[in-house]
Amino acid sequence: MTNQPWVVSLAAVFVVIFSVALFTSVALINIAVLGLILLAPFAWRDFFNKGQSISFDEKLFLSLVIVFCAWDLLTNLLAGFGPLASLKALLHDIRPLGFVTILWAIFANPKIARIAFWGVCLSVLFLASINLLMTLLGSVTQGRYFTTDFWGMSHLSHMYGQAIVGLIFVFIQMWLVRPHLSWRVVAPIILLLLSLFLASERRTGWLLFFLGFLVWVALNSKTIFSIKYKWWLLCVAGVLVAVATSSNVVHARMALALNEIHQFLSMSQSERSAALLGSTSIRLQYAITAWESIKQMNYWVGVGSIGFPQAYQAAAIDLGVSQKSWEAYNWSNPHNEYLYMLASKGVVGLALYLGIFVQACRVAWRKDDEVQRIGLVIFVFLFMASITANSMIIDMEEGHFAMFILLVFLAPKSLNLSGVKPKITSS
């Protein structure tokens, strides 16, 4: 335990506020993170006073985060923008990633990390259950969300992707490690699955689940393909397929996506630029436009995050994107973070960005806690898959959720969510 219990107590309070606010209130997210940042110097002092250390792999991970943030600042300076504007852009766009280095010492305390995990977990479970219940009762249209235009809440839809899917696999991993937990993990798994497929219109979440399921099976292949578990796996897979195929909103949304892709591919560039496209086809147009802007710039350093919107708009104009389309959609973001990083920070920035998550997996893989190890790798896979069609770090909710995952699963030596005592390795 820390020599300063008031730091732990206050950190726990701010972590709980953060957990409640993550998918409901941007203002409370900022208040909670600010409170944690103010406590960080005390946590770091106590961290070093107690003789705690950061392993080489962890130092490399944190160094990559720092270098990436510095590179973001440098690319804007190289693009001709002033130091103040460049620093403001850094704080606006990728501050959740930078906060990982600042808040590391707080979350190195396993108690704080567990409070953070269970806080966000319970918050997601509560919101998902309420949304599911109101959908089944007909109070909310299937595929909509009860928080829409309600109390100024943030977008609940952001929860129906990396958050819900990742938590499902963490619970499944806990069940695999400790089967006797039984209904204590089965109940939340069922609630989250039903809410994902029956009370959400986020196609990304459904695709992430099925892709994540394949990755989870691969990571646990030695265990689940044993005689003891293989029939359970087949039964679970059958139930999942049944739930997915029974959802009208899944059928409608996936059919719409396939139709939009087919329609987009059959159109000429001039027709695409003039048309009002759907949510799937507009992402294809975003990608084409972003790539067009990348071809016009220095691909090593990009144009900087400040200069990106102007370069992006110039490419859209060259492609003939209509003013009507520009006004109807969010053209400030290509909805593909790989292309965004490449365009705004160049090849070097993209390589640093990917390196952060590769190193995060290397750090996690050296953890003795199996749930902690597999959970982080699954979450990183979900992050990396989702940003082909959405943003992560530069979006408020998803950026802070990524920050939370990295801190909770990497900072403590053992998260111990399943209650299994970690192995003691001789030094």
N, C-alpha and C positions, 0 to 999 in steps of 0.2 A: 504493500500500500504506500501511497505517497506521504511525504513528510508534511504536506500541506493539504489536509482533508477538505478545506474550503474550496480549493481549486477543483477537486474531483466533484464536489457537490454542485458547484456552479456549472461546471462543464456538463454534468448530467442534466441539469435543468435546460441548458441551451440545446443539448442534443435532443431532448424530448420535444422542445419547441420546433426544432428543425424537422423532426420526424412527422409531427402533425402538419407542418406547413408545406412539406415538400411538394405535394400535388394539390394544394389548396390555396396558398397565399404567397405571392412573390415577396410582399413586404415583410412577412414573418420569416421567410427564408433569409433575407438580408439581415434582419435583426439577430437571428440565431447565429449566423456565421460571424457577424461582427462581434458578438459576445465571445465566441470561441477564439477569435483572433486576439482579442484583448487578454484572454487567459493564456494564450500560447507562450509568452515569455516566461511566465511562472512555471508552466509545465516543462519547458525546455531546461530551465535552471534545475528543477527537481530531477529531471531525467539524467542530467550529467552528474548531479550531486550524489545520486544513488549508484553511480558507476555503470549505468546502462550503456549499451553500445549499439551501433548500427552496423550490420554486416556489410561486407564489400558489395554484395549484390544489391542490397538496399541503398547503399550510397550511390551506386551506379544508376539505379532507378531515379533517385531524387536528383542526381546531377543531370540526367537527361531532361527531366522536367524543367529545371532551372535554365539549361542551355536552350531548350525550345522556347521558353518565355523570352529569353534574351534575344534569340533569333527573330522572334515576332517583332520585338522593339526595333531591331537593326534593320529589318526589311522595310519598315515604314520610314526610318531615317534615310535609308538609301534611295527610297522613292521620292525624297525631297520634302517630307513632312517634318514639322518641328518636334523637339523632344517632348513638349507638354502634350501635344496632340497624339504622338506615338504612345506615350505612357497611358493616356486616357483610353486609347483603343485597346491596349493590352489589358487594362482593368475591366473594360467592357466585354471583351470577347472571350478571353481564356482565363479569367481569374479563378474559376473553380479548379482548374488544373494546377495553377500556381499555389492555391491554398493548401494543396496536398502537402507541400514541403513545410508550410507554416504550422499546420495542425498535426503533423506526424506525432509529436511527443504526447499530445493529448490522447490520441487514439492508440498509442502504444500501451496504454493502460487497458488490460483486457476487460475490466469492469465497464469502462466507458464504451469500448468497442461493442460489447454485448448489449448494453443499453441502447446504443445507436441502432444495432441490427434489429433487435426486437421491437424498438420503437417504430421504425419504418415498416417493419413486417406487420405489426398490429394495425398501423395506420392504413396500409394498403389493403389488408384483410377487411377492415371495417368499411372502407370506401367501396371496395369491390362487392362486398356482401349487400350493402345498401343499394348499390346500383343494380345488382342482380335481382334483389327482391322487388324493387320498384318496376323493373322491366317485366318480371313474371306477373306482377299484379296489374300491369297495363298502365301504370302511372307515368312511365317513361316509354317512348317508342323504342322498339328493339333496335339496337345499334346506336342509340343516342346516349346521353349521360345526364344524370340528375343534377349535376353542378352547372350545366349550361345556363348562362345568364342568371346564376343564383349566388347572391351574396358576394359578388365580385370575385368568386373563386378562380383559381388558375385552371388550366385545361386538364381535366381528369383523363382525357384521352392519352396524355403522355405516359400514364401509368400502364396502359394496356400494350406494352411492348417489352422493353428490357426489364422493367421492374417486376411485373407479374410473372413473366416467363422465367426470369432468373430465380425468383423466390420459389417457384414450383420445383425447379431442379435442386435447389438447396434442401428443400423439405424431402424430396425423393432420396437425396444422398444421405440425409440424416436417418431416414427409414432403412436404407440399405445397411448403414453402419450399425444401427441399433434397432432391429426389427421389433423389439418389445415396446417401442414407443407407440406403435399401433395407431389408434384413432387420433392421438395427439398431433400426428403429422398427416394422417390420411384425411382428416376433416378439412384442414386448411387447403390441402392439395385439391380436393373435390370442389370446394368453394371457389378457388382461384380459377380452376379449369372451366367451370360452368360460367363464371363471370366473363372469362376471356372469350368463349365461343358463343355465348347467348346474349351478352350485354355489351358487346363492343363491336365497332365497325372498323377497327384498326387491322387492315390486312397484314401490316408489318408484324403485328403480334402473333398472328396465326402462322405465318411463314417462319418466324423466329422459333416458335415452339417446335415445329416439325424438324427444322434444321438442327436446333439445339438438342432434340431428342436423339438424333443420329450421333452427334458429338458426345453426348452423355453416355450412350451405349458403348461407343468406342473407348472412352476413358475408363469404363468399368467392365470391359469385355471379359476379363478373367473371372470376375465374380458372377455377373448376371448370366453368363452362358454355361454356368455349372448346372448340374441336374436340379439343384435345389431351387434355382431362380428362373430358369428359362421359361417355364410355363407361366409364371407370374408375369414375365415380360410380354408374352404373347397375349395374355388376358388384358393387361393394361393397354397394350397397343390396340386391341380390338375395341375396348371401351372408348378410347380416344377417337378412333375413327367413327364410331357410332355417334358420339357427341357432336363431332364436327359436321357430319353429314346430316344431322337432324336440325341444324341451325339454318333457318331461312336467310338470315342476314349474311352468313358465310357464303351461301350459294349465290346470292345476288351480288355481293361485293366482288367476289372472285370472278364471276362471269363478266361483270362490268370492267374489271381490270384487263381481262383477256381481250374483250371487245375493243377497249381503248388502244391496246398495243397493236392489234390487227389494223385498226383504223389509222393509227399514226404511221405505220409502216407503208400503208397503201397511198399516203398523201405525199405530194411534192413538198419541197421546203417552203415554197411560197404559200402553199395552202396551209401548212402547219403554222406558219408565222402569222397568218391572218385569222386563223380559227380560234375560238374559245375552247381550249382543250380540257379534258377531265383531269382528275388528280394524279392518275397514273401517267397519262400521255404528256402532261405538262412537265413531269419530272424528266421524261426523255428529251423534251425540248430544252429544259434547263441544262441538261448534261451536254447537249450539242452546243448550246450557247457558251457554256463555261469552257468547253474545249476550244471553241473558236477564239475566245479571249486569250487562252493559254498560248495558242499558236502565234499570237502577236506580241508576246512579252519575253523577257529574259527568263527562261525556264529554270535557271539555277536559283534565283532569289525571288521571282514573282514580282508583283506590283505592290505588295503590302496590303494589309487588311483595310486600310483607309482608302487606298486607290482602287481596290477591287470593284466596288459598285460602279464606278465610272467606266472601268474597262469592260465590265460585264454588260453595262448598258450600251456601250459603243458596239460591242459584238452583236448584241440583239438588234440594234439599228441596221448593222451591215447585213444581218440575216432577214431583215424586213419584218421584224416583230411589230405588230400593230399597236397603236396607242391604247386601243380598247383592251387588248390582251395584257399590256403592261400595267394598266390600271386595275385589272381584275385579279392579278396574281401577285404573289410576293416575289418579285424579281431581285430582291436584295440578297437572296440566298439560293444557291444552286441545288439545295437539298441533296447534296452528295459531298460529304466532308473530305473525301479523298481529292476530288476536283477542287474544292474550296482551298484546301491546304496547298495543293500544287499551284493554284493560280495566285494565291496571296503570299505564299512563303517559299514557293519554288520547290525543286527536287530536294534540296537540303532540308527544308522545313517539313516536307512530307516524310522524309526518311527519319527525322528526329521524332516526329509524331508517332509513326509506326514503331520505332524503337522503344518508346516509352511503354507500350503495351506488350511488346515482346519481352522486355525486361521484367514487367510486372508478373508475367506468367512464370518466368525463371525464378523470381523471388518466391512466388506462391508454391512452386513445385518442390521447394526445399523445406516447406512446412511439414511438421509431423502430423498435424491435424488434417485428416482426410477430407472432412467436410469443407474446411477452410481452403484446402488446396484445389479440390475439384470445383468448388463454388466459384472461386476467382477465375479459373480458366474458362468456365462456362459463361460467366458474365462478360469476360473480355471477348469471347467469340460472338456473343449477342451484340455487343457494342460494335465490333468490326463489321458484322453482317448488316446491322441496321443503318449504318452511315452511308451505305450505297444509295439509300433513298431518303434519308433524313439527316439532320444534324445531331450532334451529341454535345460536344464541349461548348459550342457557341449558343446553345439553347438553355434558357434559365433552368427549367426543371430537370432536363436530362443531363445537363452539365453538372449540376450539383449532385444528382444521383450518381453519376460516374465518380465524382470526388468522394462521395460517401462510400461507395463500394471499394475503391482503391485504399482508402484509409482503414476501413473496418476489416478487410481481409488481409491487408499487407502489414499494417503497423504493429499489431500485437504478435508476440511470439507464438501464442496459441489462442485462438478464438474460443475453441471448445464449446461449440453450439450443441453438440450431441451428448455432452456430458461424459465422453470417454476421456480418461486420463491420458495425456500425451506421453509418448515413449520417452524415456530418459536415455539420452545418448551420452556415452562417455567422451570426455574431451581429450 
